[in-house]
Amino acid sequence: MIKQYETVFIATPVLSDVQMKEAVAKYTKLITDAGGEIVYEEDWGLKQLAYPIQHKTSGFYYLIEFKASPEFVASLEVQYKRDERILRFLTVALDKDAVAYAQKRRENKNKKAAEPQAQPQAEVEVEPENNQED
């Protein structure tokens, strides 16, 4: 039985962009090689941690939404544990409501990205008219 999952991992902040892309590629390849399907990916970037983890106060956050068999999730998490670049991870199974919410969130994000950015209009100073009757 194929289920939909969402996994977020926090990578160490000392990684370069290339190293971070390699880490992401490793996990997306693991998913697809196991017969899974990547539904959505999102790079949340470098963020402050709520508390220090391994003496680090920030980390690179990355979200992957995917479809796979439940047996695969255990092997994915073992790979996270073995990888010294990963500080923390969380994988959750999405129920039908969560899948619908994630789909709606993606659509709203795409809609916002597609909208043209409103240019701030230059403020024009209008002088009040002198309405004195002669």
Secondary structure, DSSP 8 states (H G I E B T S, - for coil): --EEEEEEEEE-TT--HHHHHHHHHHHHHHHHHTT-EEEEEEEEEEEEEEEEETTEEEEEEEEEEEEE-HHHHHHHHHHHHH-TTEEEEEEEE--HHHHHHHHHHHHHHHHHHHS-------------------
